[in-house]
Amino acid sequence: MSIAITLSNSSWFLARFADSVSTSTLLPSARIVELLSVCTEKPVACTAAVGRTPHGIRLASVFTAPAHRRHGYASVLVASLTRELLEGGREFVFLYADRTNPTANAMYQRIGYRQIAEAGELMKSS
């Protein structure tokens, strides 16, 4: 299958992450990218560069459609976007990964990410 990486304001991406990503967070400053099948012109994977800092930027919402998993699409997409952001002047690119997802964590490590800390969530109860 041939693939292409494209900049997008995709309704597919936004629909996939409607519950977890606010469009005010994503637009207009977010860099949403998708990995498309050139054969079908349908997205197979996506991610977004969000959460800019003075020197870095965070990747979020890495997703591969279930029917297209285990083909390396997320690896290609994350590695390509990371390289583009670093070459574009960002000093670092970071992401949060679920430590209970060994597939994603192994992929991130294979393409050069390394764990530097663990994060938790604090919730205030009323």
C-alpha positions as CSV (number, residue, x, y, z in Angstrom):
1,M,0.0,0.0,0.0
2,S,1.3,3.5,-0.9
3,I,1.0,6.1,1.8
4,A,1.2,9.9,2.0
5,I,1.4,12.2,5.0
6,T,-0.8,15.3,4.8
7,L,-1.6,18.3,6.8
8,S,-5.3,18.2,7.7
9,N,-8.2,19.8,9.6
10,S,-9.8,16.4,9.2
11,S,-13.3,15.8,10.3
12,W,-12.1,12.1,10.7
13,F,-9.5,13.2,13.3
14,L,-11.8,15.6,15.1
15,A,-14.6,13.0,15.2
16,R,-12.2,10.4,16.6
17,F,-11.0,12.6,19.4
18,A,-14.1,14.8,20.0
19,D,-14.5,13.6,23.5
20,S,-10.8,13.9,24.5
21,V,-9.5,16.9,22.5
22,S,-11.1,20.3,22.5
23,T,-11.1,22.0,19.1
24,S,-10.2,25.2,20.9
25,T,-7.0,23.5,21.9
26,L,-6.3,22.2,18.4
27,L,-7.3,25.0,16.1
28,P,-5.8,27.1,14.6
29,S,-2.4,26.5,16.1
30,A,-2.3,22.7,16.1
31,R,-0.6,20.8,13.5
32,I,-2.9,17.8,12.7
33,V,-1.4,15.3,10.4
34,E,-2.7,12.1,8.9
35,L,-1.3,9.1,7.2
36,L,-3.4,8.4,4.2
37,S,-3.6,5.4,2.0
38,V,-2.9,6.7,-1.5
39,C,-4.9,3.7,-2.9
40,T,-8.1,4.6,-1.0
41,E,-7.4,8.2,0.0
42,K,-8.8,7.4,3.4
43,P,-6.9,8.0,6.7
44,V,-5.3,5.1,8.4
45,A,-3.5,6.9,11.2
46,C,-3.3,10.4,12.7
47,T,-1.6,12.6,15.3
48,A,-1.4,16.2,16.2
49,A,1.3,18.6,17.4
50,V,-0.2,20.6,20.2
51,G,0.9,22.2,23.5
52,R,3.6,24.5,22.3
53,T,6.2,25.6,24.8
54,P,8.9,28.2,24.3
55,H,11.3,25.5,23.1
56,G,9.3,22.4,22.4
57,I,6.0,21.0,21.4
58,R,3.8,18.0,22.5
59,L,2.5,15.3,20.2
60,A,-1.0,14.1,21.1
61,S,-3.7,11.7,20.0
62,V,-1.7,9.2,18.1
63,F,-4.2,6.8,16.6
64,T,-4.3,4.1,14.0
65,A,-7.6,2.8,12.8
66,P,-8.1,-0.8,14.1
67,A,-8.1,-2.4,10.7
68,H,-4.7,-0.9,9.9
69,R,-2.8,-1.6,13.1
70,R,0.6,-3.5,13.3
71,H,1.8,-2.2,9.9
72,G,4.0,0.6,11.2
73,Y,1.8,3.5,10.2
74,A,2.0,5.2,13.6
75,S,5.7,4.8,13.7
76,V,6.1,6.4,10.3
77,L,3.8,9.2,11.2
78,V,5.3,10.0,14.7
79,A,8.8,9.8,13.4
80,S,8.1,12.0,10.4
81,L,6.3,14.7,12.3
82,T,8.9,14.6,15.1
83,R,11.7,15.1,12.5
84,E,9.8,17.9,10.8
85,L,9.3,19.7,14.1
86,L,12.9,19.4,15.2
87,E,14.2,20.5,11.8
88,G,11.7,23.4,12.0
89,G,13.4,24.8,15.1
90,R,11.8,23.0,18.1
91,E,14.5,22.0,20.6
92,F,12.5,19.0,21.7
93,V,9.3,17.1,21.1
94,F,7.5,15.3,23.9
95,L,4.4,13.2,24.5
96,Y,2.6,11.4,27.2
97,A,2.2,7.7,26.9
98,D,0.1,5.2,28.8
99,R,2.6,3.0,30.7
100,T,0.1,0.1,30.4
101,N,0.4,0.2,26.6
102,P,3.6,-1.8,25.8
103,T,3.0,-1.6,22.0
104,A,3.0,2.2,21.9
105,N,5.8,2.5,24.4
106,A,8.0,0.2,22.4
107,M,7.2,2.1,19.2
108,Y,8.1,5.4,20.8
109,Q,11.4,4.0,22.1
110,R,12.3,2.5,18.7
111,I,12.0,5.9,17.0
112,G,14.1,7.6,19.7
113,Y,11.8,8.8,22.5
114,R,12.9,8.1,26.0
115,Q,11.1,8.2,29.3
116,I,12.1,11.1,31.5
117,A,9.4,11.1,34.1
118,E,6.1,9.7,35.2
119,A,3.0,11.8,35.5
120,G,-0.1,11.4,37.5
121,E,-3.5,13.0,37.7
122,L,-4.9,14.9,40.6
123,M,-8.6,15.4,41.0
124,K,-10.2,17.7,43.5
125,S,-13.4,16.4,45.0
126,S,-16.1,18.6,46.3
